[in-house]
Amino acid sequence: MLKTPLCDLLGIEKPVFQGGMAWIADASLASAVSEAGGLGIIAAMNADANWLRDQIHELRAKTDKPFGVNVMLMSPFADEVAQVVIDERVPVVVTGAGNPAKYMKAWNEAGIKVV
Ligand SMILES: Cc1cc2nc3c(=O)[nH]c(=O)nc-3n(C[C@H](O)[C@H](O)[C@H](O)COP(=O)(O)O)c2cc1C
């Protein structure tokens, strides 16, 4: 099986990085991708902290492998979602739709890999 530096960086077996897709990339899809050896991503889209926390817990009930959360920076809940990924020790964050600068220090200090 092909192995690349991305595998070592993210702790995954196969160099497959699932896209964050609003309404599609939920815990069900992301857990399946991670469990299969890629990096599954939960898209936080415009959802609030409670929704994301539930999704993370649902994913963790299905796999103990690495996964990520896509933080959609235009979301009205971006601040609380940015804190949830820290509180839940999410290993990888993928940002979209904006500049993540205001969150980078906290995410770096939490050891989150940011894409
Ligand atoms: C249906 C759909 C929904 C998407 N929703 C998001 C999103 O919520 N956040 C985001 O950052 N990117 C979103 N994207 C972009 C994808 O994550 C990805 O960057 C894009 O599809 C390019 O991937 P590719 O290079 O593998 O083709 C979405 C893409 C699709 C097709």
The ligand as a Tripos MOL2 file, in Angstrom:
@<TRIPOS>MOLECULE
LIG
   31    33     1     0     0
SMALL
NO_CHARGES

@<TRIPOS>ATOM
      1 C1        -20.8590   19.0830   -1.5010 C.3       1 LIG1
      2 C2        -19.6090   19.7820   -1.0270 C.ar      1 LIG1
      3 C3        -19.6370   20.4570    0.1750 C.ar      1 LIG1
      4 C4        -18.4720   21.1080    0.6240 C.ar      1 LIG1
      5 N1        -18.5120   21.7410    1.8360 N.ar      1 LIG1
      6 C5        -17.3710   22.2880    2.3270 C.ar      1 LIG1
      7 C6        -17.3470   22.8320    3.6480 C.ar      1 LIG1
      8 O1        -18.3330   22.8220    4.3780 O.2       1 LIG1
      9 N2        -16.1730   23.3570    4.0880 N.ar      1 LIG1
     10 C7        -15.0310   23.3730    3.3140 C.ar      1 LIG1
     11 O2        -13.9960   23.8740    3.7830 O.2       1 LIG1
     12 N3        -15.0250   22.8580    2.0760 N.ar      1 LIG1
     13 C8        -16.1570   22.3020    1.5740 C.ar      1 LIG1
     14 N4        -16.1420   21.7230    0.3360 N.ar      1 LIG1
     15 C9        -14.8500   21.6650   -0.4000 C.3       1 LIG1
     16 C10       -14.1980   20.3080   -0.2170 C.3       1 LIG1
     17 O3        -13.8310   20.0810    1.1400 O.3       1 LIG1
     18 C11       -12.9370   20.1810   -1.0650 C.3       1 LIG1
     19 O4        -11.9900   21.1420   -0.6880 O.3       1 LIG1
     20 C12       -13.2090   20.3520   -2.5160 C.3       1 LIG1
     21 O5        -14.2880   19.4920   -2.8860 O.3       1 LIG1
     22 C13       -11.9530   20.0240   -3.3820 C.3       1 LIG1
     23 O6        -11.5480   18.7170   -3.1210 O.3       1 LIG1
     24 P1        -10.6940   17.9060   -4.1860 P.3       1 LIG1
     25 O7         -9.4300   18.6720   -4.3740 O.co2     1 LIG1
     26 O8        -10.4810   16.5590   -3.5480 O.co2     1 LIG1
     27 O9        -11.5470   17.8180   -5.3880 O.co2     1 LIG1
     28 C14       -17.2760   21.0780   -0.1440 C.ar      1 LIG1
     29 C15       -17.2840   20.3790   -1.3470 C.ar      1 LIG1
     30 C16       -18.4170   19.7510   -1.7760 C.ar      1 LIG1
     31 C17       -18.3470   18.9900   -3.0960 C.3       1 LIG1
@<TRIPOS>BOND
     1     1     2 1
     2     2     3 ar
     3     2    30 ar
     4     3     4 ar
     5     4     5 ar
     6     4    28 ar
     7     5     6 ar
     8     6     7 ar
     9     6    13 1
    10     7     8 2
    11     7     9 ar
    12     9    10 ar
    13    10    11 2
    14    10    12 ar
    15    12    13 ar
    16    13    14 ar
    17    14    15 1
    18    14    28 ar
    19    15    16 1
    20    16    17 1
    21    16    18 1
    22    18    19 1
    23    18    20 1
    24    20    21 1
    25    20    22 1
    26    22    23 1
    27    23    24 1
    28    24    25 2
    29    24    26 1
    30    24    27 1
    31    28    29 ar
    32    29    30 ar
    33    30    31 1
@<TRIPOS>SUBSTRUCTURE
     1 LIG1         1 GROUP 0 **** ****
